[in-house]
Amino acid sequence: MMPEEKTLHAEISSYISTLLRTNFGKGPTSVYVSVKRPYITVHFRGFMAPMEAILMKQNESKRILETRSLMMNDLRQEIKLQFLKIADLDIKDIYADWDLEKKTGMIIAILDEEPSEVFEWPDDIDQKEFEEKVDLASLKAEKIPEKTESFWLNDRTILVKRTGILVRIEKELIRNGFVEELKVTKRPLERQVMQEVQIESVLNRAVSEIFIDWNFDEDISYIALMLEPKSS
């Protein structure tokens, strides 16, 4: 990694840690930033506010997820402005998801530019077969996307972009204002079907976490798969 890249990663990491601490009352214990234009992923661990920990004990995870989603909706514009200010990065859209059990989270920032890097996949993974598995999982949950694209960001992160994923009943729910409820309902289902299609068998690696978010207005979904190190 070049020195300027390290500086960029450090600045983004520091900013996100401060942002979460300021708005949620507690920052993460660690932050891992990946930049492969036009995609920036920020994976953080050890993130659970004291009040949220109490709600978790009372099986109120749904309330935590809805609150975090509303908070992120409110913070999106601020994050875009700060990325532009601290790193001259023009962010087009921001996605976020959380794993409450593992106290982890993921923020995905999409730069307003065309891909400028080569996303080379490892020799032991068939990218086309992987995307077919994603399509099969999507079909089990709703329908095959109009377009599926996958990007190997690094040895721990795969990013999947699905376009044209919503079915008619979901569009009606969104139109009637059930956005947060739909997200909270869809996420466990989508993670479950990823396991059902045995996505790990194509990757030859274990998947430790799956983060999913949507831009319902544009009918786009991003999935980030966090991989365990490849066993020797």
trRosetta pair geometry for C-beta under 8 A, 3 or more apart (Angstrom, degrees):
i j d omega theta_ij theta_ji phi_ij phi_ji
1 5 4.7 -126 -176 90 91 129
1 6 5.5 111 125 -60 120 85
1 9 7.6 -18 -175 -7 147 142
2 5 4.5 97 58 2 78 106
2 6 7.2 -143 95 -7 42 84
3 6 5.6 -53 -151 33 35 113
3 7 6.5 36 152 -20 66 104
4 7 5.5 -50 -150 35 36 115
4 8 6.4 40 150 -21 65 103
5 8 5.6 -52 -149 35 33 113
5 9 6.3 33 153 -18 66 105
5 35 7.0 -157 -152 58 92 127
6 9 5.8 -54 -148 38 30 111
6 10 6.2 31 153 -20 65 109
7 10 5.7 -56 -147 37 29 112
7 11 6.3 29 155 -20 65 106
8 11 5.9 -55 -147 35 28 110
8 12 6.4 24 157 -14 64 107
8 35 6.3 -20 119 -14 129 163
8 87 5.6 86 -138 -133 89 126
9 12 6.0 -59 -149 39 28 108
9 13 6.1 30 154 -20 65 111
9 33 4.3 170 -150 77 81 126
9 35 6.7 -130 -80 -6 83 115
10 13 5.7 -56 -145 38 28 114
10 14 6.1 28 158 -19 64 109
11 14 5.9 -55 -145 37 28 110
11 15 6.2 27 157 -19 63 109
11 86 5.1 -179 165 156 125 121
11 87 5.9 155 96 -66 137 106
12 15 5.8 -58 -147 37 29 111
12 16 6.3 24 159 -15 66 108
12 33 4.9 116 87 -124 124 151
12 35 7.7 149 -1 -61 159 116
12 40 6.9 -130 -145 -174 158 132
12 42 6.5 -137 148 -91 112 120
12 83 7.5 32 -111 -116 95 87
12 86 7.6 159 -75 102 55 131
12 87 6.7 -4 -63 -36 92 151
13 16 6.2 -59 -146 38 25 105
13 17 6.3 26 156 -19 62 110
13 31 4.3 153 -148 97 91 128
13 32 7.9 27 -105 -82 115 10
13 33 5.1 -113 -61 -25 90 124
13 42 7.3 174 -97 -137 57 106
14 17 5.9 -57 -148 36 28 113
14 18 6.4 24 156 -16 63 109
15 18 5.9 -61 -151 39 29 109
15 19 6.1 32 153 -24 66 109
15 82 5.8 158 -167 148 138 131
15 83 7.9 161 108 -79 161 61
15 86 6.0 -157 -65 21 143 169
16 19 5.4 -51 -143 35 32 116
16 20 6.3 29 159 -16 65 105
16 28 8.0 -5 123 20 99 123
16 31 5.9 146 80 -139 120 147
16 33 7.9 160 12 -81 139 109
16 42 5.1 177 -84 179 170 153
16 44 6.9 -154 130 -56 125 135
16 107 6.5 -159 -132 31 132 146
17 20 6.2 -59 -150 38 26 105
17 21 6.3 23 155 -16 63 111
17 27 4.6 51 -174 -166 77 130
17 28 6.1 -105 -115 43 80 86
17 31 5.6 -111 -61 -28 99 142
17 44 7.6 162 -88 -120 72 137
18 21 5.7 -58 -144 40 30 111
18 22 6.0 28 159 -20 66 110
18 27 7.1 -9 -78 -99 23 133
19 22 6.0 -60 -147 36 24 109
19 23 6.2 -6 166 4 62 116
19 75 6.9 106 -178 -167 119 139
19 78 7.8 155 -131 114 118 119
19 79 7.0 50 -134 -92 160 91
19 82 7.7 -169 -75 51 126 168
20 23 6.4 -72 -138 49 24 93
20 24 5.3 -24 -178 25 67 121
20 26 7.4 -37 137 95 95 48
20 27 5.1 112 86 -122 101 62
20 28 6.1 35 83 -18 158 86
20 44 7.2 -153 -26 106 166 172
20 47 6.5 -54 174 -137 148 123
21 24 7.1 -64 -108 54 13 81
21 25 7.4 -62 -167 121 47 8
21 26 6.2 -50 -120 166 65 12
21 27 3.4 -26 -64 -53 102 98
23 71 6.1 136 156 -176 124 123
23 75 6.5 -25 -94 -80 170 136
24 27 8.0 132 63 -77 105 39
24 47 7.7 42 99 -175 156 98
24 49 4.8 -132 161 -61 92 125
24 52 7.8 -7 -174 -22 109 133
24 68 7.8 19 -102 -110 124 89
24 71 7.3 84 -76 161 89 165
25 49 4.6 77 64 -139 109 115
25 50 6.7 -83 123 21 132 90
25 51 7.2 69 51 10 157 104
26 47 7.1 157 108 -149 99 58
26 48 7.0 -18 85 83 144 35
26 49 4.7 172 20 -104 111 60
26 50 6.8 129 -38 -19 133 74
27 47 7.4 -59 164 -112 31 88
28 31 5.7 111 80 -64 132 84
28 44 3.6 -91 -98 174 173 120
28 45 6.0 107 -174 62 112 35
28 46 5.3 114 -168 72 64 80
28 47 4.1 -35 -94 -69 86 101
28 105 7.4 -126 -83 36 131 106
29 45 5.8 -53 59 99 94 83
29 46 2.8 15 8 63 111 158
29 47 7.6 -138 3 -52 70 60
30 44 6.7 173 90 -150 50 62
30 45 4.8 5 55 48 96 103
30 46 6.3 85 13 18 74 116
31 42 6.3 -14 -168 -171 103 93
31 43 7.4 148 -158 80 51 46
31 44 4.7 -17 -103 -100 73 93
31 45 8.0 -156 -71 20 36 68
32 42 7.5 154 78 -157 48 44
32 43 4.6 -17 61 63 100 97
32 44 7.4 -178 19 -79 67 43
32 156 7.7 -28 142 89 150 149
33 40 7.1 -15 -166 -170 91 92
33 41 7.3 162 -153 86 44 53
33 42 5.4 -8 -104 -106 75 75
34 39 7.8 -4 109 117 97 94
34 40 7.0 166 86 -154 57 46
34 41 4.6 5 52 53 104 96
34 43 7.7 32 -2 -1 103 103
34 153 5.1 75 146 154 143 128
34 154 5.5 -136 -131 2 133 128
34 156 7.9 -159 -63 68 140 99
34 157 5.6 -146 11 36 167 154
35 39 7.7 170 -151 94 39 54
35 40 5.2 -4 -107 -108 73 84
36 39 5.5 -4 72 63 78 94
36 117 5.3 -113 -173 70 82 154
36 119 7.0 96 152 -95 138 90
36 151 7.3 175 100 159 131 123
36 153 4.9 -171 21 -141 139 79
36 154 7.3 -178 -37 -40 133 87
37 111 5.8 -30 -144 35 84 150
37 113 6.6 -17 179 81 112 125
37 115 6.9 148 118 -142 70 49
37 116 5.0 -3 98 41 122 102
37 117 5.6 120 56 -10 77 111
38 92 7.8 18 166 11 131 121
38 110 5.9 43 131 -169 106 64
38 111 3.7 -131 -158 55 88 97
38 112 7.6 169 -155 10 133 10
38 113 5.0 179 -97 68 119 81
38 114 7.0 -164 -36 125 129 8
38 115 5.8 -101 -1 -86 91 54
38 116 7.4 94 -49 5 75 84
39 108 7.0 -29 -159 -164 93 93
39 109 7.6 140 -160 78 44 56
39 110 6.5 -18 -103 -108 63 62
39 111 7.4 -111 -52 7 24 91
39 151 6.4 139 2 102 156 156
39 153 6.4 -100 98 -101 131 119
39 159 5.7 -152 -163 26 160 172
40 83 8.0 171 50 -138 164 137
40 89 7.3 34 -34 -176 149 155
40 108 7.3 149 81 -160 56 45
40 109 4.2 -11 62 59 109 103
40 110 7.9 -150 27 -67 78 23
40 111 7.0 88 -13 -40 102 95
41 106 6.4 -23 -166 -163 97 100
41 107 7.4 154 -157 82 47 52
41 108 5.4 -13 -105 -105 75 73
41 109 7.9 -165 -75 23 31 70
41 153 6.4 38 9 174 131 173
41 157 5.7 179 64 -164 160 157
41 159 6.9 -155 -59 -73 130 120
41 224 6.0 135 -130 -126 135 143
42 106 6.9 147 78 -157 55 49
42 107 4.3 -4 55 56 109 98
42 108 7.8 -158 23 -70 71 33
42 109 7.5 42 -8 -7 105 103
43 104 7.0 -2 -176 -176 84 110
43 105 7.5 172 -151 88 47 45
43 106 5.3 -11 -102 -103 70 82
43 157 7.4 -151 -35 -85 135 124
43 224 7.8 -159 -81 141 105 143
43 226 6.5 112 -127 -98 149 128
44 47 5.3 60 118 -36 112 133
44 104 6.6 168 89 -155 50 63
44 105 5.3 -7 57 57 95 88
44 106 7.7 -179 19 -78 69 37
44 107 8.0 27 -3 1 108 95
45 102 7.7 -65 -133 145 85 94
45 103 6.7 67 -171 103 58 87
45 104 5.1 -20 -105 -103 62 89
46 103 5.7 28 -116 126 20 124
46 104 8.0 35 -5 -84 36 61
47 98 7.7 -110 93 -136 121 107
47 103 5.5 162 50 171 50 78
47 104 6.7 94 31 -118 103 20
47 105 5.4 -51 64 2 148 115
48 52 5.3 -135 -169 89 74 120
48 53 5.3 88 145 -67 117 90
48 56 7.4 -21 -158 -21 129 145
48 100 7.4 93 -104 -154 109 69
48 103 4.6 -69 -30 -126 112 107
49 52 4.3 91 57 5 83 109
49 53 7.1 -144 92 -12 43 83
50 53 5.7 -51 -152 27 32 114
50 54 7.0 32 151 -17 63 100
51 54 5.7 -51 -157 32 37 113
51 55 6.6 36 147 -16 67 105
52 55 5.4 -53 -148 39 37 112
52 56 6.3 45 150 -27 67 101
52 64 5.0 85 -141 -124 99 124
52 100 7.7 -133 166 -140 118 108
53 56 5.6 -46 -149 29 32 116
53 57 6.9 36 151 -20 61 101
54 57 5.8 -53 -158 31 34 113
54 58 6.7 18 149 -6 64 110
55 58 5.7 -66 -150 47 36 105
55 60 4.0 -84 -174 72 90 117
55 61 7.4 143 130 -73 98 35
55 63 6.0 -115 -168 75 138 118
55 64 5.4 155 101 -58 139 105
56 59 7.6 38 -178 -76 34 24
56 60 7.1 -94 -68 53 24 71
56 61 6.2 52 -115 -79 69 82
56 64 6.9 10 -66 -33 79 153
56 100 6.3 -176 -106 165 118 120
60 63 4.4 -19 168 27 100 121
60 64 6.5 111 115 -23 80 89
61 64 5.4 -53 -153 34 41 114
61 65 6.2 39 153 -20 72 105
61 100 5.3 178 -140 65 111 166
62 65 5.9 -55 -148 37 30 110
62 66 6.3 27 156 -16 65 108
62 184 5.7 72 -142 -173 84 145
63 66 5.9 -56 -145 38 29 109
63 67 6.2 30 156 -19 64 109
64 67 5.9 -61 -150 38 27 110
64 68 6.2 24 156 -17 65 108
64 100 6.2 95 96 -107 143 138
65 68 5.9 -55 -144 37 29 109
65 69 6.2 31 156 -21 64 107
65 98 6.7 -159 -113 56 81 121
65 100 7.2 -87 -64 -44 92 128
65 183 7.9 -159 152 109 115 103
65 184 5.3 125 106 -109 136 103
66 69 5.7 -54 -147 35 30 113
66 70 6.4 29 154 -17 64 106
66 180 4.9 77 -133 163 88 134
66 181 7.8 13 -101 -71 118 54
66 184 6.3 -28 -65 -59 85 137
67 70 5.9 -56 -150 37 30 109
67 71 6.3 32 151 -21 65 108
68 71 5.5 -55 -147 37 32 115
68 72 6.3 32 155 -19 66 105
68 96 7.7 -129 147 124 103 126
68 98 6.0 8 117 -15 164 148
69 72 5.8 -53 -147 36 30 109
69 73 6.5 37 151 -23 62 103
69 96 7.7 176 -112 83 59 108
69 180 5.3 151 92 -126 145 102
69 183 6.3 138 -118 83 154 150
69 184 7.9 -108 -20 -57 149 92
70 73 5.6 -49 -151 30 33 116
70 74 6.7 31 150 -17 62 106
70 180 6.9 -11 -56 -92 87 144
71 74 5.7 -60 -156 36 32 111
71 75 6.2 19 152 -13 68 114
72 75 5.5 -62 -139 43 35 106
72 76 6.5 61 158 -54 66 85
72 94 7.6 -145 175 120 104 118
72 96 4.7 -133 -141 46 157 149
73 76 6.2 -27 -155 -12 28 115
75 78 5.2 -65 -161 46 60 114
75 79 5.7 62 143 -28 88 103
76 79 5.8 -58 -149 34 29 111
76 80 6.5 30 155 -20 65 105
76 94 5.0 -174 -134 49 93 129
77 80 5.6 -51 -150 34 34 114
77 81 6.5 32 153 -18 65 105
78 81 5.8 -56 -150 37 32 111
78 82 6.2 27 155 -17 67 109
79 82 5.9 -58 -145 39 30 108
79 83 6.3 32 157 -21 66 106
79 91 7.0 -49 119 68 89 166
79 94 5.8 69 87 -87 140 162
79 107 7.8 -135 -153 -173 155 142
79 109 7.4 -140 144 -97 121 121
80 83 6.0 -55 -147 34 27 110
80 84 6.6 25 154 -17 61 108
80 91 4.4 -134 -123 66 78 116
80 94 7.0 -124 -60 -31 89 123
81 84 5.8 -60 -155 37 30 112
81 85 6.2 27 151 -19 67 112
82 85 5.4 -56 -142 39 34 112
82 86 5.8 11 168 -4 72 111
83 86 6.6 -60 -129 46 23 93
83 87 5.9 -43 -170 47 60 105
83 89 4.4 -66 158 73 101 108
83 90 8.0 174 109 -75 108 11
83 91 5.0 67 68 -28 148 122
83 109 6.6 161 -95 -164 162 158
84 87 7.7 -79 -113 60 8 63
84 88 6.5 28 -163 -127 49 27
84 89 6.2 -116 -84 65 43 50
84 90 6.1 52 -100 -92 100 53
84 91 7.2 -112 -48 7 86 87
89 109 7.5 59 139 134 134 139
89 111 6.1 -89 -171 -108 92 107
90 111 6.2 80 73 -160 66 80
90 112 4.6 -67 121 41 106 109
90 113 7.1 101 66 -34 109 99
91 94 6.3 27 164 -58 132 94
91 109 5.0 -60 -128 -170 119 110
91 110 6.9 99 -161 68 72 48
91 111 6.3 -66 -104 -103 47 48
91 112 6.9 81 140 -19 8 91
92 110 4.9 -57 60 102 102 94
92 111 6.4 67 -2 148 96 16
92 112 3.8 131 -64 -76 98 79
93 109 7.7 169 89 -154 45 48
93 110 4.6 6 56 46 86 117
93 215 6.0 -34 -162 -76 146 143
94 107 6.6 -16 -168 -171 100 95
94 108 7.1 152 -159 81 49 55
94 109 5.4 -14 -106 -105 80 70
94 110 7.4 -150 -72 17 35 77
95 107 7.3 152 82 -161 51 47
95 108 4.2 -9 60 58 102 106
95 109 8.0 -161 26 -70 68 30
95 110 7.6 54 -5 -21 100 103
95 213 3.7 163 -169 76 101 135
95 214 7.7 107 -128 4 113 14
95 215 7.3 -90 -83 -44 100 88
95 222 4.9 168 37 48 173 129
96 105 6.9 5 -171 178 92 108
96 106 6.8 173 -146 91 51 57
96 107 4.9 -11 -100 -106 91 69
96 108 7.2 -165 -71 20 43 71
96 213 5.9 85 48 -75 32 155
97 105 6.9 -179 95 -153 43 69
97 106 5.4 -1 57 55 82 98
97 187 6.9 162 -143 -127 121 133
97 211 3.8 159 70 -164 126 90
97 212 5.6 95 -85 49 160 40
97 213 5.0 -149 -48 -50 100 96
97 224 7.7 -179 42 35 123 107
98 104 7.2 164 -158 92 58 50
98 105 4.4 -21 -107 -104 75 92
98 106 7.7 -166 -78 21 37 66
98 211 7.8 69 -28 -124 16 103
99 102 4.4 9 116 40 120 106
99 103 7.5 -38 94 19 78 16
99 104 4.7 9 51 58 106 93
99 105 7.1 -160 21 -75 66 45
99 209 5.5 -97 -37 -140 153 119
99 211 7.3 -95 -37 -83 95 86
100 103 7.1 24 -168 -79 34 45
102 209 6.6 -109 49 -93 160 122
104 209 6.2 -75 88 -108 146 162
105 211 7.7 92 -168 -113 41 135
106 209 7.8 164 -37 124 125 129
106 211 3.9 -59 39 -83 141 177
106 224 5.2 -156 171 63 159 147
106 226 7.8 -150 -76 -49 133 116
108 159 7.1 133 -133 -128 133 122
108 211 7.7 163 -31 111 114 127
108 213 7.0 -173 34 40 117 125
108 222 5.4 -135 93 120 162 152
108 224 6.1 -173 -69 -48 126 129
110 222 7.9 -157 -57 -66 119 149
113 116 6.9 -16 133 -27 121 111
115 119 7.5 -54 -167 -23 140 110
119 151 4.6 -91 -137 -149 158 76
119 152 5.2 139 174 45 91 73
119 153 7.4 -30 -132 -75 105 40
120 152 6.6 -75 85 71 37 129
121 125 5.4 -109 168 79 113 109
121 127 4.9 -161 -30 -62 167 112
121 152 4.7 150 -97 -23 65 147
122 125 5.0 72 66 11 91 105
122 152 7.2 180 -11 -146 72 156
124 204 5.4 -50 134 36 119 158
125 130 6.4 24 173 -47 104 130
125 152 7.9 136 77 -87 144 134
125 202 6.7 74 -148 149 84 77
125 203 5.9 9 -116 -130 121 46
125 204 6.6 -133 -79 21 83 106
126 129 3.8 49 98 15 117 116
126 130 6.5 169 91 -18 61 82
126 202 6.6 -92 54 -163 87 99
127 130 5.5 -54 -150 33 33 116
127 131 6.4 30 154 -17 67 104
127 150 6.2 -171 -162 74 95 123
127 152 7.8 -94 -99 -34 112 112
128 131 5.9 -54 -149 37 31 109
128 132 6.5 36 150 -22 63 105
129 132 5.5 -51 -150 33 34 116
129 133 6.7 39 150 -21 64 101
129 202 5.2 -168 118 -136 107 124
130 133 5.7 -54 -157 31 33 113
130 134 6.7 33 147 -19 65 103
130 150 6.0 -91 108 59 120 176
130 158 7.9 -105 174 -169 146 154
130 199 7.5 62 -147 -158 76 85
130 202 4.9 165 -88 133 69 140
130 203 6.8 76 -109 -70 115 77
131 134 5.3 -48 -149 34 39 115
131 135 6.4 43 150 -21 66 101
131 148 4.9 146 -164 115 103 123
131 149 7.8 -8 -116 -113 128 15
131 150 5.4 -141 -79 -9 95 124
131 160 7.8 161 -111 -131 74 111
132 135 5.5 -49 -148 35 34 114
132 136 6.4 37 150 -21 64 103
133 136 5.6 -51 -149 34 33 113
133 137 6.5 34 151 -18 64 103
133 197 5.0 148 -165 138 85 127
133 198 7.6 -99 -143 76 128 59
133 199 5.2 140 142 -109 137 72
133 202 5.5 -138 -21 -9 150 149
134 137 5.7 -53 -150 36 32 112
134 138 6.3 35 150 -21 65 105
134 148 5.6 154 96 -162 125 142
134 150 7.0 169 -13 -68 155 122
134 160 5.7 -167 -131 -150 153 151
134 162 7.3 -153 153 -75 120 115
134 194 8.0 3 -114 -113 61 89
134 199 7.5 62 -71 -114 65 118
134 223 7.4 -175 -138 48 119 149
135 138 5.5 -53 -148 36 32 114
135 139 6.4 37 152 -24 64 103
135 144 4.9 26 -168 -136 96 96
135 145 6.7 -111 -113 27 78 84
135 148 5.6 -113 -68 -21 91 157
136 139 5.6 -50 -149 32 32 114
136 140 6.7 34 151 -20 62 102
136 197 4.8 136 97 -121 117 139
137 140 5.7 -53 -153 32 34 113
137 141 6.5 18 153 -8 66 110
137 190 7.2 76 153 -160 111 66
137 193 4.3 134 -158 126 80 102
137 194 5.0 37 -137 -84 152 52
137 196 7.1 139 -114 61 83 94
137 197 4.7 -104 -66 3 87 141
137 199 7.0 -6 -49 -63 141 114
138 141 5.9 -67 -149 45 32 103
138 142 6.4 -47 178 52 71 83
138 143 6.7 -23 142 90 95 30
138 144 5.7 104 93 -114 116 36
138 145 5.5 -53 172 -26 168 85
138 148 7.6 -147 -10 -84 151 127
138 162 6.4 166 -98 -136 143 152
138 165 6.3 -99 -154 -137 123 102
138 193 7.8 153 -52 113 20 142
139 142 7.7 -92 -127 70 18 42
139 143 6.2 17 -115 -152 56 28
139 144 5.0 4 -73 -57 96 77
140 193 4.2 170 87 -141 128 130
140 196 6.4 -164 170 80 174 141
140 197 7.2 -158 -6 -49 141 108
141 186 7.2 81 178 -156 125 85
141 189 5.4 125 -130 134 105 107
141 190 5.3 31 -108 -93 163 66
141 193 4.9 -127 -49 5 99 157
142 165 6.2 81 79 167 139 78
142 166 7.1 -60 169 -134 153 25
142 167 4.8 -152 -169 -20 101 111
142 170 6.9 -11 -129 -23 136 142
143 165 7.1 169 63 -161 81 47
143 167 5.5 126 -12 -76 116 99
145 148 5.0 119 64 -61 128 85
145 162 4.0 -133 -88 -165 155 97
145 163 6.0 100 178 57 115 43
145 164 5.5 118 -168 75 68 77
145 165 4.8 -25 -101 -83 91 82
145 221 7.8 -127 -97 40 130 109
146 163 5.5 -66 66 104 97 83
146 164 2.8 26 6 61 115 151
146 165 7.8 -112 7 -51 77 49
147 161 7.9 -11 113 113 95 91
147 162 7.3 160 86 -156 57 44
147 163 4.2 3 55 52 103 110
147 164 6.3 85 14 25 76 110
148 160 6.9 -16 -166 -170 89 102
148 161 7.5 157 -156 84 41 55
148 162 5.5 -7 -106 -106 74 77
148 163 7.9 -153 -68 24 36 71
149 160 7.2 157 84 -157 49 54
149 161 4.6 -7 61 58 100 101
149 162 8.0 -170 27 -74 65 36
149 163 7.9 33 3 -6 101 103
150 158 6.3 -3 -172 180 103 106
150 159 7.1 159 -156 86 54 49
150 160 4.9 -18 -104 -104 81 77
150 161 7.7 -167 -77 22 35 67
151 158 7.0 155 79 -163 50 59
151 159 4.5 -14 60 63 103 97
151 160 7.6 -172 21 -76 71 34
151 161 7.5 40 -7 -8 108 100
152 158 5.9 -28 -106 -109 55 81
153 157 4.2 -31 62 95 122 107
153 158 6.8 -175 12 -99 87 24
153 159 5.6 67 -36 -9 117 105
154 157 5.3 40 47 37 83 93
155 227 6.9 -112 153 77 54 127
155 229 7.3 29 146 -119 119 65
155 230 7.5 -90 -167 -12 109 102
156 226 6.0 -1 166 -156 88 70
156 227 5.2 -154 -144 54 42 83
156 229 7.9 -29 -88 -74 90 60
157 224 6.3 -24 -155 -166 96 98
157 225 7.2 144 -153 76 45 55
157 226 6.3 -16 -96 -105 68 58
157 227 7.1 -136 -53 11 24 92
158 203 7.7 -113 -22 -115 152 128
158 224 7.3 155 80 -156 50 48
158 225 4.5 -5 57 53 101 106
158 227 6.9 71 -9 -36 97 114
159 222 6.5 -20 -167 -165 94 102
159 223 7.3 152 -159 81 45 52
159 224 5.5 -16 -103 -102 71 74
159 225 8.0 -158 -72 21 28 72
160 222 6.9 149 79 -158 55 50
160 223 4.2 -6 56 56 109 100
160 224 7.8 -162 22 -71 74 30
160 225 7.3 49 -10 -13 108 103
161 220 6.7 -20 -167 -167 91 102
161 221 7.5 152 -157 82 44 50
161 222 5.8 -18 -100 -101 65 75
162 165 4.8 61 129 -65 118 128
162 220 7.1 152 82 -159 53 51
162 221 4.5 -10 59 60 103 98
162 222 7.7 -172 21 -77 74 28
162 223 7.2 42 -9 -7 109 104
163 219 6.7 75 -166 111 59 86
163 220 5.5 -16 -103 -106 70 78
164 219 5.6 46 -91 134 36 126
165 214 7.7 -123 68 -121 131 114
165 219 6.3 174 32 178 69 84
165 220 7.8 97 8 -130 111 17
165 221 5.1 -24 22 2 159 124
166 170 4.6 -132 -159 88 92 127
166 171 5.3 106 142 -59 129 85
166 174 7.5 -31 -146 -9 148 140
166 216 7.0 79 -72 -142 144 77
166 219 5.2 -103 8 -129 112 100
167 170 5.2 93 56 9 68 106
167 171 7.4 -131 101 -8 34 91
168 171 5.7 -55 -151 33 34 113
168 172 6.6 33 153 -19 66 104
169 172 5.7 -53 -153 35 35 113
169 173 6.5 38 149 -21 66 103
170 173 5.6 -52 -149 35 35 113
170 174 6.4 36 152 -19 66 104
170 182 6.3 107 -147 -152 88 137
171 174 5.7 -52 -149 36 32 112
171 175 6.3 35 151 -22 65 106
172 175 5.5 -52 -146 36 32 114
172 176 6.3 19 156 -8 65 110
173 176 5.9 -67 -148 46 28 102
173 178 4.3 -67 178 63 90 122
173 181 7.6 -114 175 81 121 107
173 182 5.3 130 120 -75 134 125
174 177 7.9 80 -180 -43 29 13
174 178 6.9 -90 -78 60 29 70
174 179 5.8 61 -130 -88 73 77
174 182 6.6 -43 -71 2 76 163
174 216 4.9 -171 -131 173 145 143
178 181 4.5 -54 -173 51 89 119
178 182 5.4 101 122 -34 89 97
179 182 5.9 -61 -152 32 24 111
179 183 6.7 21 155 -16 62 106
179 216 6.3 -131 -129 9 102 156
180 183 5.8 -53 -150 35 34 111
180 184 6.3 32 155 -17 67 107
181 184 5.9 -56 -147 38 31 110
181 185 6.3 26 155 -16 65 111
182 185 5.8 -62 -148 40 29 109
182 186 5.9 23 159 -19 67 114
182 216 7.8 74 86 -89 143 140
183 186 5.9 -59 -137 38 27 107
183 187 6.3 33 166 -32 64 105
183 213 7.5 12 -143 -133 122 63
183 214 6.6 -148 -102 29 97 111
184 187 6.6 -46 -146 18 23 112
185 188 7.6 -72 -173 35 30 95
185 189 6.9 16 149 -8 64 120
186 189 5.6 -73 -155 45 38 113
186 190 5.8 33 157 -23 78 110
186 212 7.5 -118 118 116 99 135
186 214 7.7 20 85 -22 153 136
187 190 5.9 -57 -143 35 27 107
187 191 6.5 25 160 -16 64 106
187 212 5.4 173 -123 64 81 116
188 191 5.8 -56 -148 38 33 111
188 192 6.2 37 153 -24 66 108
189 192 5.6 -56 -150 34 29 114
189 193 6.5 21 157 -14 65 105
190 193 6.1 -54 -145 37 31 105
190 194 6.6 40 152 -25 62 103
190 210 7.7 -148 116 134 93 132
190 212 5.3 61 93 -66 147 175
190 223 7.6 -141 154 -101 130 121
191 194 5.7 -52 -155 28 33 117
191 195 7.0 30 150 -15 63 102
191 210 5.0 159 -117 73 91 131
191 212 7.2 -139 -56 -6 83 129
192 195 5.9 -59 -161 35 35 109
192 196 6.4 36 146 -24 68 107
193 196 5.0 -47 -143 33 43 119
193 197 6.4 34 160 -13 70 101
194 197 6.5 -60 -149 39 27 100
194 199 5.1 -25 -178 -13 82 137
194 207 7.6 -82 142 89 125 164
194 210 5.8 142 59 -104 166 166
194 223 8.0 164 -86 -164 139 146
195 198 7.4 28 177 -77 40 40
195 199 7.4 -66 -86 14 27 96
198 201 4.4 21 145 -2 109 120
198 202 7.8 121 117 -12 77 82
199 202 6.2 -57 -169 33 46 106
199 203 6.5 31 144 -12 74 115
199 207 6.4 19 92 -23 114 147
199 225 7.5 -130 136 -117 142 149
200 203 5.5 -67 -145 46 40 108
200 204 7.9 153 168 -34 65 9
200 205 6.7 -120 -152 81 82 44
200 206 5.9 10 -138 -117 133 40
200 207 5.5 -128 -82 -4 96 95
201 204 7.8 28 -178 -65 27 49
203 207 6.9 86 51 -55 159 95
203 225 7.9 -131 -88 134 157 148
203 227 6.8 -144 166 -114 139 122
204 230 7.1 26 120 -132 94 105
205 227 4.8 23 130 -162 138 116
205 228 6.0 -176 175 60 91 74
205 229 7.9 -130 -145 127 113 14
205 230 5.3 -69 -98 -93 106 73
205 231 7.9 164 -119 1 64 77
206 227 7.1 128 79 -161 49 64
206 228 4.0 8 69 25 100 130
207 210 6.4 31 157 -57 128 93
207 225 5.3 -59 -136 -168 117 106
207 226 6.9 105 -167 70 68 53
207 227 6.1 -49 -107 -102 55 58
207 228 7.4 -120 -70 -4 9 86
208 226 4.9 -61 63 104 96 102
208 227 6.8 111 5 -166 91 8
208 228 5.2 117 -47 -58 104 83
209 225 7.6 164 87 -156 53 42
209 226 4.1 19 51 39 92 124
210 223 6.5 -16 -169 -168 93 100
210 224 7.4 158 -156 81 44 53
210 225 5.7 -11 -107 -106 76 69
210 226 7.5 -139 -67 19 35 79
211 223 7.1 153 82 -158 52 49
211 224 4.4 -4 58 55 104 101
211 226 7.5 60 -7 -22 100 102
212 221 6.7 0 -168 -177 92 109
212 222 7.3 173 -145 90 48 52
212 223 5.1 -9 -100 -105 82 77
212 224 7.8 -158 -68 24 41 66
213 221 7.1 177 93 -150 36 68
213 222 5.9 -4 59 56 81 91
214 220 7.0 154 -157 86 61 48
214 221 4.7 -28 -101 -99 79 82
214 222 7.9 -178 -84 20 34 64
215 218 4.6 8 114 40 117 102
215 219 7.5 -48 92 12 75 14
215 220 4.6 9 50 57 105 96
215 221 7.7 -157 24 -74 63 39
216 219 6.9 25 -162 -79 37 48
227 230 7.9 5 151 -56 122 71
